[in-house]
Amino acid sequence: MDKLKGLELRILLHQTKYPMPRIQKKLEQIRLQHKVSKILWKDNGVSTHFDYHVNLMSEEETIQLNVLTYNERHDEYMLLHTTRGASSIECLKRMLEYLEKQTASGVIYTFTIEWRKNGEGDKHISYFRARSTEEATQKFFHEKNRSDYEFSITQNPLS
């Protein structure tokens, strides 16, 4: 019995001293990012970028993930969705859940934003999935100065 307790203690100390190797966590993070990127590339041919932020004021959701999409044609990035969690892996899993629910249910609406940067001639069209016109507009203007753009937004008919 004492040998068993000693073994359990050594295992516990080993796990504390040597938690899951970082390389395994990094690999899981990369795999999840790849899955998200693959879904978005297949959906509309954009590249995907993962913008992580740390929230020191929260004990439970310390990481915020903004998934951004970049379209080479108009050289702009847009916010796809934001998730929060205790780790980057948890955020990525929530992002995958969001993408799966988004395609499975028709609850989220689609919007078309026709836009042009001030001083440029070309108009562009971008598509968003959101619960409201306000949310789609916020995704479009993520980290942008609203006064730098001319735009119109239309909610697409439900199919």
matplotlib code that plots the C-alpha trace (Angstrom):
import matplotlib.pyplot as plt

x = [0.0, 2.8, 4.6, 1.3, 1.0, 4.7, 4.1, 1.0, 3.0, 5.8, 3.3, 1.6, 5.0, 6.0, 2.7, 3.1, 6.7, 6.1, 2.6, 1.4, 4.3, 4.0, 4.7, 1.5, -0.5, 1.0, 0.3, -3.3, -3.6, -2.1, -4.5, -7.5, -6.4, -5.9, -9.5, -10.9, -8.8, -9.8, -13.5, -13.2, -11.0, -13.5, -16.4, -15.1, -11.4, -10.1, -7.1, -7.7, -5.7, -5.9, -5.7, -5.3, -5.7, -5.2, -7.8, -6.1, -9.3, -11.1, -10.4, -12.4, -12.2, -8.6, -8.1, -10.1, -9.7, -10.7, -10.7, -10.0, -10.4, -8.2, -9.2, -6.4, -8.7, -9.6, -6.6, -8.7, -9.3, -12.6, -13.8, -15.4, -16.2, -14.9, -14.7, -13.4, -12.1, -9.5, -7.0, -6.3, -7.4, -10.7, -11.3, -10.5, -12.9, -15.6, -14.8, -15.3, -18.6, -19.7, -18.8, -20.6, -23.7, -23.6, -23.8, -26.2, -28.9, -30.5, -30.9, -28.0, -28.8, -26.5, -25.7, -24.1, -22.0, -21.1, -18.2, -15.4, -12.5, -12.7, -10.5, -10.5, -12.6, -13.3, -16.4, -16.2, -18.7, -18.3, -20.6, -21.3, -23.2, -24.7, -27.7, -28.4, -27.4, -25.5, -23.5, -22.6, -21.6, -19.4, -17.7, -17.0, -15.6, -13.5, -10.4, -11.3, -12.2, -15.8, -15.3, -12.7, -15.4, -18.6, -20.8, -24.3, -25.6, -28.5, -29.9, -30.1, -33.4, -33.6, -33.5]
y = [0.0, 2.4, 1.6, 2.5, 5.8, 6.5, 5.8, 8.0, 10.8, 10.4, 10.5, 13.6, 15.3, 14.3, 15.7, 18.9, 19.3, 18.1, 19.0, 18.2, 19.2, 22.6, 21.0, 18.9, 22.0, 24.0, 21.1, 21.0, 24.7, 24.5, 21.7, 23.6, 26.8, 24.7, 23.3, 26.9, 28.1, 25.2, 25.8, 29.5, 28.9, 26.3, 28.7, 31.9, 31.7, 34.0, 33.6, 33.3, 35.1, 34.5, 37.6, 36.6, 39.0, 38.5, 39.8, 40.0, 41.2, 37.9, 34.7, 32.4, 33.8, 35.2, 34.8, 36.5, 35.3, 37.5, 35.5, 37.8, 37.1, 38.7, 39.1, 39.9, 41.4, 44.4, 44.2, 44.5, 42.3, 41.8, 40.3, 37.0, 36.3, 36.7, 33.9, 33.9, 31.1, 30.0, 29.1, 29.5, 25.9, 26.5, 29.6, 27.7, 24.9, 27.5, 29.0, 25.7, 25.2, 28.6, 27.8, 24.4, 26.0, 28.8, 26.5, 24.0, 26.5, 29.3, 31.5, 33.8, 36.2, 37.1, 40.7, 42.3, 45.3, 47.3, 49.6, 51.9, 53.5, 57.3, 58.5, 55.1, 54.4, 50.7, 49.5, 46.2, 43.7, 41.8, 39.2, 38.7, 36.4, 38.1, 38.3, 41.9, 44.8, 46.4, 43.2, 42.9, 46.6, 46.1, 43.2, 45.2, 48.2, 46.1, 48.3, 50.7, 54.3, 54.5, 57.9, 56.4, 54.4, 54.9, 51.9, 50.5, 47.3, 45.0, 42.0, 39.2, 37.2, 34.0, 31.0]
z = [0.0, 0.9, -2.4, -4.3, -2.4, -3.2, -6.9, -7.0, -5.3, -7.9, -10.8, -9.3, -8.9, -12.4, -13.9, -11.9, -12.9, -16.5, -17.6, -21.1, -23.4, -25.0, -28.3, -28.0, -27.1, -30.0, -32.4, -31.3, -31.7, -35.2, -36.1, -35.0, -36.8, -39.9, -39.6, -39.3, -42.2, -44.4, -43.8, -44.6, -47.7, -49.0, -48.2, -49.9, -50.8, -48.1, -45.9, -42.2, -39.4, -35.7, -33.5, -29.8, -26.9, -23.1, -20.7, -17.3, -15.6, -16.2, -14.3, -16.6, -20.1, -20.2, -23.9, -26.7, -30.2, -33.2, -36.4, -39.3, -43.0, -45.6, -49.2, -51.6, -54.2, -52.1, -49.7, -46.6, -43.6, -41.9, -38.6, -38.9, -35.3, -31.7, -29.1, -25.5, -23.4, -20.8, -23.5, -27.2, -27.7, -26.0, -28.2, -31.3, -30.4, -29.8, -33.1, -34.9, -33.0, -34.2, -37.8, -37.7, -36.1, -38.6, -41.6, -40.0, -38.9, -40.8, -37.7, -38.7, -41.6, -44.5, -45.5, -48.5, -47.9, -51.0, -50.1, -51.4, -49.6, -49.8, -52.7, -54.5, -57.6, -57.2, -55.4, -53.6, -52.3, -49.0, -47.5, -43.8, -41.6, -38.5, -36.3, -37.3, -39.5, -36.6, -36.1, -39.8, -39.8, -36.7, -38.4, -41.5, -39.5, -37.1, -36.3, -39.1, -39.2, -40.4, -41.9, -44.4, -46.2, -48.2, -47.8, -48.1, -46.4, -47.5, -45.7, -48.1, -48.5, -46.6, -48.9]

ax = plt.figure().add_subplot(projection="3d")
ax.plot(x, y, z, "-o")
ax.set_aspect("equal")
plt.show()
